[in-house]
Amino acid sequence: MKDKNYKYFILIFLINTVVIFFALLIEYILKFKPCILCIYQRYPYYLILLFSALFFLKNSWKQYLLILIIITSIISFILAGYHVGIEYGLIDELSSCKTEVGKNISKDVLLKELQNKLAPSCKVVDFKLFGLSLASINMIMSLILSVLYYKIFLWTKKTSKIGRAHVGTPVTSLSRMPSS
């Protein structure tokens, strides 16, 4: 029973490590600059990595950590959904997502902004995989992971109850058993 809990948390840790690895690979190896919302969408994965790592330090917190992981995954889904809404024009961009430069801007300010390499607009989809933007993939993945984490929560809760039921069960002695 204890081994299963460890396996669940190792699975959670590995899934989130792979997601972050691919996000960083796309940014640094493939050289696609992420928008500000793409960066924000990584934070829930970092938090889930932290929560799953905490399990190995304090595994008695497993139910609380799983609840935090589920909530964080739902937040990831909402963030990704918001980003997808911006990509499809259903939601207006945040001011931090816009990269428009004003018409009355001096050459010095324009040069400084270009040197800072402004983050791309959250509306612009520079990288697609299977015809989907990374925000769309993240939204789908966050939904699936939220359901998976909830199932893991139910499984660990169920195994905890079974384990506790066997601990307090009295053993009947042979002398008290009825004779046939």
C-alpha positions as CSV (number, residue, x, y, z in Angstrom):
1,M,0.0,0.0,0.0
2,K,2.8,2.4,0.9
3,D,4.6,1.4,-2.4
4,K,1.5,2.4,-4.4
5,N,1.4,5.9,-2.9
6,Y,5.1,6.3,-3.7
7,K,4.4,5.2,-7.3
8,Y,1.6,7.7,-7.6
9,F,3.7,10.6,-6.5
10,I,6.7,9.5,-8.6
11,L,4.2,9.4,-11.6
12,I,3.0,12.9,-10.7
13,F,6.6,14.2,-10.4
14,L,7.7,12.6,-13.7
15,I,4.7,13.9,-15.7
16,N,5.3,17.5,-14.5
17,T,9.0,17.2,-15.1
18,V,8.4,16.1,-18.7
19,V,6.0,19.0,-19.3
20,I,8.5,21.6,-18.0
21,F,11.3,19.9,-19.9
22,F,9.4,20.2,-23.2
23,A,8.4,23.8,-22.5
24,L,12.1,24.7,-21.8
25,L,13.2,22.7,-24.9
26,I,10.8,24.6,-27.1
27,E,12.0,27.9,-25.7
28,Y,15.7,27.4,-25.5
29,I,16.6,24.7,-28.1
30,L,14.0,25.4,-30.7
31,K,14.2,29.2,-30.0
32,F,10.5,30.0,-29.8
33,K,10.1,32.9,-27.4
34,P,7.1,32.4,-25.1
35,C,4.5,35.1,-24.3
36,I,3.9,36.2,-20.8
37,L,0.9,33.8,-20.4
38,C,3.0,30.9,-21.6
39,I,5.4,31.7,-18.8
40,Y,2.6,32.0,-16.2
41,Q,1.2,28.6,-17.4
42,R,4.5,26.9,-16.2
43,Y,4.0,28.0,-12.6
44,P,1.4,25.5,-11.7
45,Y,3.7,22.7,-13.0
46,Y,6.5,24.0,-10.8
47,L,4.2,24.1,-7.8
48,I,3.0,20.5,-8.5
49,L,6.7,19.4,-8.7
50,L,7.2,21.0,-5.3
51,F,4.1,19.4,-3.8
52,S,5.0,15.9,-5.2
53,A,8.6,16.3,-3.9
54,L,7.2,17.3,-0.4
55,F,5.5,13.9,-0.3
56,F,8.9,12.2,0.0
57,L,9.8,14.4,2.9
58,K,6.5,14.2,4.7
59,N,4.3,11.4,3.3
60,S,1.8,11.7,6.1
61,W,0.6,14.8,4.2
62,K,-0.4,12.8,1.1
63,Q,-4.1,13.7,1.1
64,Y,-3.4,17.4,1.6
65,L,-0.7,17.4,-1.0
66,L,-3.0,15.7,-3.5
67,I,-5.7,18.3,-2.8
68,L,-3.2,21.0,-3.5
69,I,-2.1,19.3,-6.6
70,I,-5.7,19.0,-7.9
71,I,-6.4,22.6,-7.2
72,T,-3.2,23.7,-8.9
73,S,-4.0,21.6,-11.9
74,I,-7.4,23.1,-12.1
75,I,-5.8,26.6,-12.0
76,S,-3.5,25.4,-14.8
77,F,-6.6,24.5,-16.8
78,I,-8.2,27.9,-16.2
79,L,-5.0,29.7,-17.2
80,A,-4.6,27.7,-20.3
81,G,-8.3,28.2,-21.2
82,Y,-7.9,31.9,-20.7
83,H,-4.9,31.9,-23.1
84,V,-6.8,29.8,-25.7
85,G,-9.6,32.4,-25.4
86,I,-7.2,35.1,-26.2
87,E,-5.7,33.2,-29.1
88,Y,-9.2,32.7,-30.7
89,G,-10.2,36.3,-30.0
90,L,-12.9,35.4,-27.5
91,I,-11.2,37.3,-24.7
92,D,-9.2,40.6,-24.9
93,E,-5.5,40.4,-24.2
94,L,-4.0,41.6,-21.0
95,S,-2.0,44.8,-21.2
96,S,1.1,42.7,-20.3
97,C,0.5,40.6,-23.4
98,K,0.3,43.4,-25.9
99,T,3.4,44.2,-27.8
100,E,2.1,47.2,-29.7
101,V,4.4,50.2,-29.9
102,G,2.8,53.7,-29.7
103,K,2.9,55.9,-32.8
104,N,4.5,58.8,-31.0
105,I,7.6,57.0,-29.7
106,S,11.1,58.3,-29.8
107,K,13.9,56.5,-31.6
108,D,15.7,55.9,-28.3
109,V,12.7,54.3,-26.6
110,L,12.0,52.1,-29.7
111,L,15.6,51.0,-29.8
112,K,15.6,50.2,-26.1
113,E,12.4,48.1,-26.5
114,L,13.8,46.3,-29.5
115,Q,16.9,45.5,-27.6
116,N,14.8,44.0,-24.7
117,K,13.2,41.8,-27.3
118,L,9.6,42.2,-26.3
119,A,7.7,39.0,-25.5
120,P,5.4,38.0,-28.4
121,S,1.7,38.8,-28.2
122,C,-0.4,36.2,-26.4
123,K,-2.7,36.2,-29.5
124,V,0.1,35.0,-31.8
125,V,0.6,31.3,-32.1
126,D,4.2,30.7,-33.2
127,F,4.4,27.0,-32.5
128,K,1.8,24.3,-33.1
129,L,1.9,20.6,-32.4
130,F,-0.7,18.4,-34.1
131,G,-2.4,21.5,-35.4
132,L,-2.9,22.8,-31.8
133,S,-1.3,25.7,-30.0
134,L,0.7,24.9,-26.9
135,A,-1.9,26.7,-24.8
136,S,-4.6,24.4,-26.3
137,I,-2.5,21.3,-25.6
138,N,-1.9,22.6,-22.1
139,M,-5.6,23.1,-21.5
140,I,-6.4,19.6,-22.6
141,M,-3.5,18.1,-20.7
142,S,-4.5,20.1,-17.5
143,L,-8.0,18.8,-17.7
144,I,-6.8,15.2,-18.1
145,L,-4.3,15.6,-15.3
146,S,-6.8,17.1,-13.0
147,V,-9.1,14.1,-13.5
148,L,-6.1,11.7,-13.1
149,Y,-5.0,13.5,-9.9
150,Y,-8.5,13.3,-8.5
151,K,-8.6,9.5,-9.3
152,I,-5.3,9.1,-7.5
153,F,-6.7,11.0,-4.6
154,L,-9.7,8.6,-4.4
155,W,-7.4,5.6,-4.8
156,T,-5.1,6.7,-2.0
157,K,-8.0,7.6,0.2
158,K,-9.6,4.2,-0.4
159,T,-6.3,2.3,0.3
160,S,-5.9,4.4,3.5
161,K,-9.3,3.3,4.7
162,I,-8.6,-0.4,3.9
163,G,-5.2,-0.2,5.7
164,R,-6.8,1.4,8.8
165,A,-9.6,-1.2,8.9
166,H,-7.1,-4.0,9.1
167,V,-5.0,-2.4,11.8
168,G,-7.8,-2.2,14.5
169,T,-9.5,-5.5,13.7
170,P,-9.2,-7.9,16.6
171,V,-7.9,-11.4,16.0
172,T,-10.1,-14.2,17.3
173,S,-8.3,-16.8,19.3
174,L,-8.7,-20.5,18.5
175,S,-10.0,-21.3,22.0
176,R,-13.1,-19.1,21.3
177,M,-14.0,-20.6,18.0
178,P,-17.0,-22.9,18.1
179,S,-16.3,-26.6,17.8
180,S,-18.0,-28.6,15.1
